[in-house]
Amino acid sequence: MALLVCAALLLTSSADAQSLSAGGSDQVRIDPSTGGLGWFTRPYQARSVPPISLSNSSRLASLIRAGNLYLTAQDVVALAIENNIDVEVQRYAPLLQREVLRRAQGGGALRSVGQGVAAGPTSVSLTGVSINGNGIAGTSGSGISSGGGITTQLGPSIPNLDPTISVFGQYLHSTSPQSNIVFSGVTDLVFVQHQYQGQYAQSWASGTSAQVTYFSDFNKTNSPLYGLNPFTSADLDFQITQNLLYGFGAAVNARNIRVQKNNMKVTDLQFKQQVITTVAAALNLYWDLVSFYQDLTARQQEVTTAQQLLDDNKKQVELGSLAEIEVTRAESQLYSAKQDLVISQTNLAQQETVLKNALSRTGVSTSDLADVHVIPLDKMVIPAKDESRPTEELVQQAILNRLEIQQGRLNLESNSLNLVGVKNSLKPTLQAFAELTNNGLTGAVSPSAVLAGGVGSNYLVGGYGNLLSQIARRNFPNYSAGFALNIPLRNRAAQADYVTSLLEIRQNELNLQKTINQVRVDVQNAVIGLEQARARYDSAVKARELSQQTFDADQKKYGLGAATAFQVVQDQRDLASAQSSEAQSMANYSHARISFEEALGTTLEANNITLSEAMSGKVSSIAIHPLEAPAAQ
């Protein structure tokens, strides 16, 4: 009987392990078993996790030509999803939570696993729109929590939901000198005993626990006073216990499973938040790089003008038509322009490093990427008009899309599930139990029993088969049933736990409302930030046009001798600064647009990203642009 129970359990465990292996992610697998006992040992084998991969996607190498990395904004999005380490770290979070669910299904306590959302990289210099760690303009929210969900454990202990088998065996040989041979019949009593026991035990989420125990005891002695010698006794015992108050019901004992399923949903939200944060940060880096290139062009023109002025002044000094001090002034202007150029060049180089590090798993540690220059292929284009929908409509869209609100609702639901267990602690402990035992005894008739006329019952004479037949026929049954009631007086700890949990839920409800209020503020600030960025851009464009007109006019005057060289150079510097401000204002508008999409929760949709592609790390919806290398900017 015990062997049959053991075999059934092991087959069940093996099938469960195989189903988990087949249905799980490729990241976590069960090593294939070898030999004929693989089905037996699989539940006890350690599962392996593949080592991390630091190889970048093939997309990165395909975009490098002639020592330059040519990127569009969509390339940056795809590379950030495929290669960014922060995103890769979050890909392990669902796998971790799946294993915690597996633990909860076995009756184990929940574990806090995973890491929080990492803030994206920031540019070398950034002015205008204020970006916090979550990449959302003007917000102070904490985003998705690092734990990924609820892990508290109060209330009745969760029973072990995995069945167990225990086997016991013992061999005993004892020799005891006897002071009274009337009771033993010998002066030295020799006793040999073989004991075996097998037990199958299991608990269920309903609060029911049961166990089946088979016990066999073989005995042999040198005493002539035993009627059966040797003899074997055995019993098959079945016990069942049911909690009726404390610890009753699946709502109490399976609450960890339900909570963990919510935690898995929170982890999916956390991964989505990491993708949003990383993509937004990478796009901000890209558009800042574009503005740095435009600033570099303006500073190069400034140096060119200053150099040309210096050359012209030197010629005029040689001809005697200009004072020598003008050469000194022109040299001063040239050195100042060169300083601006160096600053622009170093900012560009630093920005390239930051962007490459964000798009590669190995950063810039390899020479083939460290020496590559990043060439942006997109130009910043300001649309003719911005979002014109009513603010309240935008707010409602954000409330539906923002992940912080979804997480808050899931955590509130999980706390309510835990509250069921905490409330159950208020009840007394009442258990009903029943036990049924079938006994058996068999053996050989001893010589002394034969002389005395037998043992009185033919049922008792025979081999081990006779013993099993007695148990099966239930010739010697035992029955018992009863209840146990334990009532704690005052029950202060349970009362305090319940009220504390209820107060925490009230706090969670208020925090959820606070998050909703903050989303409204985020949307309104994002709309205002977009309007402000457009106004700054319009002003920067107008200032650049006026600087250009001033420079052109003074340059014509200089050609006619009506303006000084110093004025022309100063005009060129002012024009370069205006061009740089225009480029920065365009970048700031891009930041404001990205922040606006984050405030609405539409970053993934705006960049044509699907969560399944992000999780797989292969963005097939964004094609690689043609291999022909465009002219370097």
CORDA-V963124 format. One record per helix or strand. SS is the DSSP state (a for helix, b for strand). FROM is the first residue (numbers start at 1). TO is the last residue. If there is no record, write none. Layout:
ss | from | to
SS | FROM | TO
SS | FROM | TO
//
This chain:
ss | from | to
a | 2 | 23
b | 28 | 29
a | 38 | 44
b | 48 | 49
a | 58 | 62
b | 64 | 65
b | 68 | 71
a | 73 | 83
a | 85 | 105
b | 131 | 131
b | 137 | 137
b | 164 | 177
a | 181 | 184
b | 188 | 203
b | 208 | 221
b | 228 | 243
a | 250 | 253
a | 255 | 319
a | 325 | 358
a | 367 | 370
b | 373 | 376
a | 391 | 401
a | 403 | 424
b | 429 | 445
a | 447 | 451
a | 458 | 460
b | 461 | 461
a | 464 | 473
b | 476 | 486
a | 492 | 560
a | 565 | 600
a | 603 | 606
a | 611 | 616
//
